[in-house]
Amino acid sequence: MKNILGIICSPRKLGNSEILIKEIGKHIPIPHELRLLRLSDFDIRPCKGCYTCLFNEKGCMLDDDLNVILEAIFAADALIVAAPTYFLGANAVLKLLLDRGLALLPHIEQLWGKPSVGVGIAGIEGKEGYTLLNIRSFLKLTMTNIKRIEMLYGALPGEVFPNRNNKNIAAGLADALFAEPIESKSPSCPLCGGDTFQFVGGNQIKCMLCSNAGTLEMKGETPVFHVRRSEHELFLTKEEAIRHREWLRRMKGRFVEHKHQLKKVILPYIKGWDWVKP
């Protein structure tokens, strides 16, 4: 029996994100239990960047609901994430959770390779913006093995399903979750599979998912991306993710070593500015 966690990134009850995850769950072909988690139900506070969670067995020092969410992710055998498009990007609660991702790094070995699927929803076709990039980034940086990601359209609650093809896509996402990954036929980053690029002049490009640079070559009418690994990777392999974790942990010692010098840099910026306060 597989334990599957559906992460709903919409505040709407019975909105398109919720019913999509439930529809996907109905079609998963192996015995499973689907648990649902609506991110907006939880108190998720902004990360303070203190790095305490990298060293503290109890995790983050903030007194909020993060640990409840993390425990649900740790317990899951697979993840389904659905997020609506707000102003050309995924609802901000998804990024708010990802910003607390330092608390995931002590658990790389436990998290690595969980299968996942993602789905974004936009009200107007073609106006999804970078929603899929947000979802893909979340799934990659939580160390999952992304099996499939789709973008569907529907503005009003329930409007995503009068389109029968969308139910077929949901069933396809269910089939993909525990199946072997299908190689994408679309032009993509050869390192991470990302399909969103920044064009930085000439034939120079940068993958917006793994943040690695490379070049674009046209083979006939098909673009081919040649992307180079950097010296510091975040998630391309488990070993690189672990090295990144250790690099972050060493930042504490580096700060202690340089704190007096850094304090001199900061001092001129302490006084003399007006602040808007709550």
C-alpha positions in Angstrom: 0.0 0.0 0.0 1.6 3.3 -1.2 1.1 6.5 0.8 0.6 9.4 -1.6 0.5 13.0 -0.5 -1.5 15.5 -2.5 -0.3 19.1 -1.9 -3.0 21.6 -2.8 -1.5 25.1 -3.4 -4.8 26.9 -3.7 -6.9 28.4 -0.9 -10.1 27.5 -2.7 -12.0 24.6 -1.2 -13.1 22.2 -3.9 -11.3 24.4 -6.5 -9.7 23.0 -9.6 -6.4 22.2 -7.8 -8.2 20.0 -5.2 -10.4 18.2 -7.6 -7.6 17.5 -10.0 -5.5 15.8 -7.3 -8.6 13.8 -6.2 -9.2 12.8 -9.9 -5.5 11.7 -10.3 -5.8 9.7 -7.1 -8.8 7.8 -8.4 -6.8 6.5 -11.4 -3.5 5.5 -9.7 -3.4 1.8 -10.7 -1.7 0.3 -7.6 -3.1 0.1 -4.0 -2.6 3.4 -2.3 -3.9 5.8 0.3 -4.2 9.4 -0.8 -3.7 12.0 1.9 -4.4 15.7 1.2 -2.7 18.8 2.4 -3.8 22.3 1.7 -0.9 24.7 2.2 -3.1 27.7 3.0 -4.4 25.8 6.0 -1.0 26.0 7.7 1.0 28.8 9.3 4.1 28.9 7.2 6.3 31.8 8.1 9.1 33.4 6.0 12.6 31.8 6.3 14.9 33.9 8.5 18.0 32.5 6.8 19.6 31.6 10.1 20.7 28.0 9.1 19.7 26.6 12.5 17.7 23.8 10.8 20.9 22.5 9.2 22.3 21.7 12.6 19.3 21.3 14.9 17.8 17.8 15.1 14.4 19.5 16.0 14.5 21.4 12.7 13.6 25.1 12.2 13.5 27.4 15.2 10.3 29.2 14.0 7.2 28.2 15.9 4.9 27.4 13.0 3.4 24.5 11.2 6.4 23.6 9.0 7.2 20.4 10.8 3.7 19.1 10.3 4.1 19.6 6.5 7.6 18.1 6.5 6.5 15.0 8.4 3.7 14.4 5.8 6.3 14.7 3.0 8.7 12.4 4.7 6.0 9.8 5.3 4.8 9.9 1.6 6.0 7.4 -1.0 5.0 9.9 -3.8 3.8 13.5 -4.2 1.2 15.1 -6.3 1.3 18.9 -6.5 -1.4 21.1 -8.0 -1.1 24.9 -8.1 -3.3 27.6 -9.6 -1.9 30.6 -11.6 -2.0 33.9 -9.8 -0.6 36.9 -11.8 1.3 34.6 -14.2 2.9 32.4 -11.5 2.0 29.7 -9.1 0.2 30.8 -5.9 2.8 32.2 -3.6 2.2 29.7 -0.8 4.2 27.2 -2.8 7.2 29.4 -2.9 6.7 30.3 0.7 7.1 26.6 1.6 10.0 26.1 -0.8 11.8 29.1 0.8 11.9 27.0 4.0 13.6 24.2 2.0 16.9 24.4 4.1 15.0 22.3 6.6 14.7 19.6 4.0 18.5 19.3 3.4 19.3 17.2 6.6 16.9 14.6 5.1 18.2 14.3 1.6 18.8 10.6 2.0 15.2 10.1 3.1 13.7 12.3 0.4 15.8 11.5 -2.7 13.9 10.0 -5.6 10.3 10.0 -4.4 8.2 9.9 -7.6 6.1 13.0 -8.2 3.7 14.5 -10.7 2.6 18.2 -11.0 -0.2 20.1 -12.5 -0.7 23.8 -13.0 -4.1 25.5 -13.6 -4.6 28.8 -15.4 -7.9 30.6 -16.1 -6.8 31.7 -19.6 -5.0 29.5 -22.1 -1.5 31.0 -22.8 -1.5 33.1 -19.7 0.0 30.6 -17.3 3.3 32.5 -17.1 5.9 30.7 -15.1 3.6 28.5 -13.1 5.0 25.2 -14.4 8.5 26.5 -13.7 7.4 27.1 -10.1 6.0 23.6 -9.7 9.0 22.0 -11.4 11.4 23.9 -9.2 9.5 22.8 -6.0 9.6 19.2 -7.1 13.2 19.3 -8.1 14.4 21.1 -5.0 12.5 18.7 -2.7 14.6 16.0 -4.4 11.7 14.1 -6.1 11.8 12.2 -9.4 9.5 14.1 -11.6 7.5 11.7 -13.8 5.2 14.2 -15.6 4.0 17.8 -15.4 1.0 19.3 -17.2 -0.8 22.6 -17.6 -4.6 22.7 -17.7 -7.1 25.5 -18.0 -10.2 26.5 -16.0 -11.0 29.7 -14.1 -14.1 28.9 -12.1 -14.2 26.1 -9.5 -14.8 22.9 -11.4 -14.3 24.5 -14.8 -11.3 22.3 -15.5 -13.4 19.2 -16.0 -16.2 19.9 -18.5 -13.2 19.4 -20.9 -13.2 15.6 -21.1 -9.6 15.6 -22.3 -8.5 17.1 -19.0 -9.8 14.0 -17.2 -7.8 11.9 -19.6 -4.7 13.9 -18.7 -5.4 13.4 -15.0 -5.6 9.7 -15.7 -2.3 9.9 -17.6 -0.6 11.6 -14.6 -1.9 8.8 -12.4 -0.4 6.2 -14.7 2.9 8.1 -14.8 3.4 8.4 -11.1 4.9 4.9 -10.5 5.8 4.1 -14.1 9.2 4.5 -15.8 9.8 8.1 -16.9 8.9 8.8 -20.5 11.6 10.7 -22.3 10.4 14.1 -23.3 10.2 14.8 -27.1 10.2 18.6 -26.4 13.5 20.6 -26.4 14.8 20.6 -22.9 17.8 20.9 -20.7 19.9 17.8 -21.0 21.0 18.0 -17.3 17.7 18.6 -15.4 14.9 18.2 -18.0 13.8 21.8 -17.6 12.1 23.5 -20.5 12.4 27.2 -19.6 15.4 29.1 -20.7 16.8 32.7 -20.5 18.3 33.9 -23.7 21.3 36.0 -22.8 22.7 37.1 -26.2 23.8 35.4 -29.4 23.4 31.7 -28.9 24.0 31.8 -25.2 21.3 30.5 -22.9 20.7 29.7 -19.3 18.4 27.0 -17.9 15.9 28.6 -15.5 15.5 25.3 -13.5 19.1 24.2 -12.8 20.5 27.6 -13.5 23.3 26.2 -15.7 24.5 28.0 -18.8 25.1 26.8 -22.3 24.4 27.3 -25.9 21.5 26.9 -28.4 21.9 25.1 -31.7 19.3 24.7 -34.4 19.1 21.3 -36.1 16.7 21.9 -38.9 13.7 23.4 -37.2 14.4 21.9 -33.8 16.3 23.8 -31.1 18.9 21.7 -29.2 20.3 23.0 -25.9 23.9 22.2 -24.9 24.1 23.0 -21.1 27.3 22.7 -19.0 27.4 21.5 -15.4 28.7 24.1 -13.0 31.2 23.5 -10.2 28.4 23.8 -7.6 25.2 21.9 -8.3 22.1 21.8 -6.1 20.1 18.7 -7.1 21.3 16.9 -10.2 22.5 13.9 -8.2 22.1 12.9 -4.6 25.9 13.2 -4.1 25.8 16.8 -5.4 22.8 17.6 -3.1 24.7 16.3 -0.1 27.8 18.4 -1.1 25.6 21.5 -1.3 24.3 20.7 2.2 27.8 20.4 3.6 28.8 23.7 1.8 25.9 25.5 3.5 26.9 24.0 6.9 30.4 25.4 6.4 28.9 28.9 6.0 28.5 29.0 9.8 32.2 28.7 10.4 32.9 31.1 7.5 30.6 33.7 9.2 32.3 33.3 12.5 35.7 33.8 10.8 34.7 37.0 9.0 32.0 38.5 11.2 34.1 41.4 12.4 35.0 42.4 8.9 31.4 42.0 7.7 30.1 44.1 10.6 32.2 47.0 9.4 30.5 46.7 6.0 27.1 46.7 7.6 27.5 49.5 10.2 27.0 52.5 7.8 23.6 51.1 6.9 22.1 50.9 10.4 20.8 54.4 10.9 19.3 57.2 8.8 16.4 55.5 7.0 12.6 55.8 7.5 10.7 52.6 7.7 7.0 51.9 7.0 5.8 49.7 9.8 2.5 47.7 10.4 
